[in-house]
Amino acid sequence: MNVHSQAAAAQSDDGIALGADLLHVDNISLSFGGVKAIQDVSFDIRKGEIRAIIGPNGAGKTSMLNVINGFYHPQEGIISFKGRERRRMRPYEAAAQGIARTFQNVALFTGMTTLENIMAGRSLKMHRNFFWQMLYRGPALNEEMEHRRVVEEIIDFLEIEAIRKTPVGQLPYGLQKRVELGRALAMEPTLLLLDEPMAGMNLEEKEDMSRYVLDVNSQLGTTIALIEHDMGVVMDLADRVMVLDYGKKIADGTPDEVQANQAVIDAYLGVPH
């Protein structure tokens, strides 16, 4: 599947109209011993939007992404994805259903090349059994060639052709983040979870990554939920913003509405001068 057919699939594979709920989080609570990471939080992510989750450090943002992709299992609440309720799900099951993510700290195979790292994101799409893969001929070879074509198109899309054969451990941080985005895109996600995609970047790198996030959303039709501390980035990219503080939702709305919310100003943004 090339990036153009990937965009078409993202629009049609689940029968959910643009603007309708793709994911709904209903009264989720998550605790670790006596620590309440998330407290009775409800929100939705609409198909086709960029949904931001913001808040101070320790507010529960990454924990919420971990709940959505099945890494954490909440003690209370239900998540519905593509209209189906689920109480417990493993990360590989979430990935198979169309949820991909990147991480706050880059999680790549540093000894492998850019191409090999992005190919790793195709593993769930490979269907030939171990016997054919060992022979590396016939159906298995044809399948790998098709997956490699998809990966090469992602490399072109992210403009990282020059580093396709470079071990990612030798790349600067900003390019590593782009490779990680490419690996997530290789899974052809319906919902892409980005955990601080701009963290540690300089201004030029942030501008580049912002453009790719917008292109993934508009050109590939991928719904995006992102955590980001740079409020300029959030206000430029997001259609809607949810704010967490100490595991509780304190605001939810458009960027302008959230930015003007007094509770958000007090808890996170600070008093404007």
Backbone torsions as a table, in degrees:
resi	resn	phi	psi	omega
1	MET	NA	125.0	177.4
2	ASN	-86.0	177.5	-174.4
3	VAL	-66.8	-26.7	179.4
4	HIS	-73.5	-44.0	177.0
5	SER	-70.6	-28.3	174.2
6	GLN	-61.6	-41.7	178.5
7	ALA	-63.2	-41.7	178.9
8	ALA	-64.4	-40.2	179.2
9	ALA	-64.7	-40.1	179.5
10	ALA	-61.9	-28.5	-179.6
11	GLN	-82.0	-23.6	-166.9
12	SER	-128.2	-11.2	-168.1
13	ASP	-73.7	-14.8	-176.9
14	ASP	-116.7	-1.5	178.6
15	GLY	69.5	14.5	-179.2
16	ILE	-99.2	128.6	-177.2
17	ALA	-73.7	151.2	174.4
18	LEU	-57.2	134.9	-179.3
19	GLY	90.2	-13.5	176.7
20	ALA	-84.5	162.3	-179.5
21	ASP	-64.4	121.8	171.5
22	LEU	-91.1	-41.8	178.7
23	LEU	-133.9	137.0	177.4
24	HIS	-129.1	125.5	178.1
25	VAL	-104.0	121.7	-173.0
26	ASP	-120.8	106.6	172.8
27	ASN	53.7	50.1	-179.2
28	ILE	-80.6	131.0	172.3
29	SER	-130.4	136.8	-178.5
30	LEU	-138.0	128.1	179.6
31	SER	-128.6	149.0	171.7
32	PHE	-120.4	99.2	-172.6
33	GLY	63.4	-123.4	179.4
34	GLY	-91.0	1.0	-178.4
35	VAL	-92.7	122.3	179.0
36	LYS	-94.2	102.2	-177.1
37	ALA	-77.2	-38.0	178.7
38	ILE	-135.6	133.4	-175.2
39	GLN	-126.3	100.9	170.2
40	ASP	53.2	54.2	-177.4
41	VAL	-98.8	132.6	174.6
42	SER	-128.3	137.5	173.2
43	PHE	-167.8	171.8	178.6
44	ASP	-131.1	161.0	172.2
45	ILE	-124.0	122.5	-176.3
46	ARG	-92.0	144.6	-177.7
47	LYS	-61.9	130.2	175.6
48	GLY	94.0	-5.6	-176.4
49	GLU	-96.8	167.6	166.2
50	ILE	-108.0	116.2	-173.7
51	ARG	-111.2	119.4	-179.2
52	ALA	-99.4	143.7	172.8
53	ILE	-121.5	118.9	-176.2
54	ILE	-127.2	170.0	178.1
55	GLY	153.7	168.6	179.7
56	PRO	-64.1	165.9	173.4
57	ASN	-56.9	137.0	179.9
58	GLY	81.4	11.0	-177.6
59	ALA	-78.3	-14.9	-179.8
60	GLY	106.9	11.7	-175.0
61	LYS	-65.4	-53.7	-179.7
62	THR	-66.1	-35.0	175.7
63	SER	-59.6	-37.4	178.7
64	MET	-66.1	-42.9	176.1
65	LEU	-61.9	-38.7	178.9
66	ASN	-65.6	-30.7	175.0
67	VAL	-70.5	-43.1	-177.1
68	ILE	-63.2	-39.3	-177.5
69	ASN	-95.5	11.5	169.6
70	GLY	87.0	4.4	179.8
71	PHE	-73.6	-36.5	173.0
72	TYR	-111.3	147.4	177.1
73	HIS	-115.2	113.1	-176.1
74	PRO	-67.5	151.4	177.4
75	GLN	-75.1	-27.4	-179.7
76	GLU	-138.6	152.4	173.8
77	GLY	102.9	168.7	-176.5
78	ILE	-134.6	142.8	172.4
79	ILE	-114.1	133.0	174.9
80	SER	-113.6	128.5	178.8
81	PHE	-127.8	125.7	-176.2
82	LYS	55.7	36.2	175.8
83	GLY	82.5	2.5	-179.2
84	ARG	-113.2	128.3	178.9
85	GLU	-75.4	144.6	173.4
86	ARG	-146.2	137.5	178.4
87	ARG	-102.4	-35.3	178.4
88	ARG	-136.0	135.1	178.3
89	MET	-152.1	139.2	176.3
90	ARG	-84.9	155.2	-179.7
91	PRO	-55.5	-38.4	-179.0
92	TYR	-68.6	-29.6	176.3
93	GLU	-70.7	-40.8	176.4
94	ALA	-61.6	-42.8	179.1
95	ALA	-61.9	-42.5	179.8
96	ALA	-64.1	-28.2	-179.8
97	GLN	-87.4	-5.6	173.7
98	GLY	113.6	20.4	177.0
99	ILE	-110.8	120.3	176.8
100	ALA	-121.6	160.7	-179.7
101	ARG	-151.0	158.6	166.6
102	THR	-112.4	172.4	-170.7
103	PHE	-121.5	157.1	179.3
104	GLN	-59.2	-43.6	172.9
105	ASN	-104.3	129.5	-174.9
106	VAL	-53.8	130.2	-178.3
107	ALA	-122.3	76.8	-179.7
108	LEU	-116.3	165.8	173.5
109	PHE	-87.8	98.1	-166.9
110	THR	-65.2	-26.3	179.6
111	GLY	-83.9	-6.8	-179.2
112	MET	-98.9	157.0	-178.6
113	THR	-75.7	169.8	174.5
114	THR	-55.7	-48.4	179.8
115	LEU	-58.6	-45.5	-178.0
116	GLU	-66.4	-38.1	178.0
117	ASN	-64.1	-43.2	-179.8
118	ILE	-70.4	-35.1	175.5
119	MET	-59.8	-33.0	179.3
120	ALA	-60.4	-28.2	177.4
121	GLY	-71.2	-10.2	179.3
122	ARG	-91.4	0.2	-171.1
123	SER	-58.0	-37.8	179.9
124	LEU	-71.2	-15.3	-179.7
125	LYS	-91.4	-8.1	-178.1
126	MET	-89.1	128.0	-171.6
127	HIS	-114.7	-13.9	-179.5
128	ARG	-70.7	142.6	-175.0
129	ASN	-76.1	173.8	-174.2
130	PHE	-60.3	-34.1	-179.6
131	PHE	-59.8	-49.5	-179.5
132	TRP	-66.9	-36.1	179.0
133	GLN	-66.1	-35.3	177.3
134	MET	-65.8	-39.7	180.0
135	LEU	-71.0	-30.9	-178.8
136	TYR	51.1	52.8	177.5
137	ARG	-154.4	172.0	176.6
138	GLY	58.3	-131.4	-175.9
139	PRO	-58.3	-38.7	-178.7
140	ALA	-66.5	-40.2	178.8
141	LEU	-66.0	-43.6	178.4
142	ASN	-62.0	-40.5	179.5
143	GLU	-64.5	-44.9	-180.0
144	GLU	-63.1	-38.8	179.2
145	MET	-62.7	-39.4	178.3
146	GLU	-66.3	-44.0	178.5
147	HIS	-64.5	-36.5	179.2
148	ARG	-65.7	-36.2	176.9
149	ARG	-61.2	-42.1	178.3
150	VAL	-61.8	-44.6	-178.5
151	VAL	-63.9	-41.2	178.4
152	GLU	-62.1	-35.2	177.9
153	GLU	-69.1	-35.9	175.9
154	ILE	-66.3	-40.8	177.6
155	ILE	-60.0	-42.8	177.1
156	ASP	-64.6	-43.0	-178.3
157	PHE	-59.1	-39.7	-178.6
158	LEU	-91.3	1.5	176.1
159	GLU	57.3	49.4	179.0
160	ILE	-123.8	30.8	-180.0
161	GLU	-58.8	-36.1	-175.3
162	ALA	-67.0	-18.5	-177.2
163	ILE	-115.6	16.5	-174.3
164	ARG	-61.1	-30.5	-178.9
165	LYS	-106.5	10.8	-179.5
166	THR	-89.2	131.4	173.3
167	PRO	-58.1	132.9	-172.5
168	VAL	-67.6	-21.4	176.4
169	GLY	-64.5	-16.8	179.1
170	GLN	-94.1	-2.3	-174.8
171	LEU	-89.6	149.9	172.0
172	PRO	-65.7	161.2	-171.8
173	TYR	-57.8	-43.2	-177.8
174	GLY	-61.0	-39.8	177.7
175	LEU	-71.3	-34.6	175.6
176	GLN	-60.3	-40.9	177.6
177	LYS	-61.2	-37.7	-179.8
178	ARG	-69.4	-38.5	176.4
179	VAL	-63.6	-40.9	178.6
180	GLU	-63.4	-38.4	174.4
181	LEU	-60.8	-42.1	178.2
182	GLY	-61.6	-40.9	178.6
183	ARG	-62.6	-40.8	177.3
184	ALA	-64.8	-40.6	179.5
185	LEU	-65.6	-28.7	179.2
186	ALA	-62.0	-19.4	178.2
187	MET	-82.0	-3.3	-178.1
188	GLU	53.6	55.7	-173.9
189	PRO	-73.7	149.7	167.5
190	THR	-82.2	-38.3	179.0
191	LEU	-124.5	123.4	-179.5
192	LEU	-111.0	123.2	179.8
193	LEU	-102.2	120.0	-178.3
194	LEU	-114.7	116.6	-178.7
195	ASP	-99.4	101.4	-179.9
196	GLU	51.8	61.0	-177.2
197	PRO	-65.2	-19.2	-178.5
198	MET	-100.7	-0.4	-174.9
199	ALA	-58.2	133.5	176.3
200	GLY	77.7	6.3	-177.6
201	MET	-95.8	153.2	171.2
202	ASN	-82.7	177.9	-174.2
203	LEU	-60.4	-43.7	-179.2
204	GLU	-64.5	-42.1	178.8
205	GLU	-64.7	-39.1	177.4
206	LYS	-62.9	-40.8	179.1
207	GLU	-63.9	-40.9	177.8
208	ASP	-63.6	-48.7	-178.1
209	MET	-64.3	-37.9	177.2
210	SER	-59.4	-41.2	179.3
211	ARG	-64.6	-40.8	179.4
212	TYR	-67.6	-37.9	177.1
213	VAL	-61.4	-44.6	177.6
214	LEU	-63.3	-40.5	179.9
215	ASP	-66.7	-40.3	177.2
216	VAL	-60.2	-41.0	179.9
217	ASN	-70.2	-48.2	-172.5
218	SER	-83.7	-39.7	-175.2
219	GLN	-87.5	-37.2	179.7
220	LEU	-93.8	-11.7	-179.9
221	GLY	71.8	22.6	-177.2
222	THR	-86.2	128.9	173.4
223	THR	-74.7	138.2	-173.5
224	ILE	-128.6	134.5	167.7
225	ALA	-118.8	127.8	-176.3
226	LEU	-133.9	146.7	169.8
227	ILE	-102.5	131.3	-179.4
228	GLU	-155.5	137.6	179.7
229	HIS	-92.4	-20.4	-179.9
230	ASP	-77.8	105.4	-174.2
231	MET	-67.1	-27.9	175.0
232	GLY	-63.0	-41.9	177.4
233	VAL	-64.2	-46.0	-178.7
234	VAL	-59.5	-47.1	-177.1
235	MET	-66.8	-30.1	179.2
236	ASP	-78.5	-35.1	-171.4
237	LEU	-95.4	-38.5	-164.4
238	ALA	-81.0	141.9	169.4
239	ASP	-81.5	-39.4	177.8
240	ARG	-141.6	154.2	-175.6
241	VAL	-132.1	132.1	170.5
242	MET	-110.9	139.1	-178.5
243	VAL	-115.1	127.7	175.6
244	LEU	-109.5	146.7	174.0
245	ASP	-147.2	120.6	-176.0
246	TYR	52.0	40.7	176.0
247	GLY	79.8	-0.1	-179.4
248	LYS	-110.7	145.9	174.6
249	LYS	-79.9	124.5	-179.6
250	ILE	-112.5	-11.6	178.2
251	ALA	-163.5	155.1	179.0
252	ASP	-160.3	125.6	-179.9
253	GLY	169.1	-162.6	177.3
254	THR	-69.6	161.8	177.5
255	PRO	-54.2	-42.4	-179.8
256	ASP	-64.7	-41.4	179.6
257	GLU	-64.0	-43.0	-178.1
258	VAL	-68.6	-40.0	-178.2
259	GLN	-64.8	-27.6	-179.2
260	ALA	-93.8	-2.3	-177.2
261	ASN	-75.0	124.8	-175.4
262	GLN	-63.9	-36.7	178.9
263	ALA	-63.2	-37.4	178.4
264	VAL	-69.8	-41.5	177.9
265	ILE	-59.8	-45.0	-178.9
266	ASP	-66.9	-39.8	-172.9
267	ALA	-87.0	-27.3	-167.3
268	TYR	-138.7	-51.8	-171.7
269	LEU	-77.6	-29.1	-176.3
270	GLY	86.1	166.0	-178.1
271	VAL	-77.3	123.4	-179.7
272	PRO	-67.5	146.8	179.7
273	HIS	-116.7	NA	NA
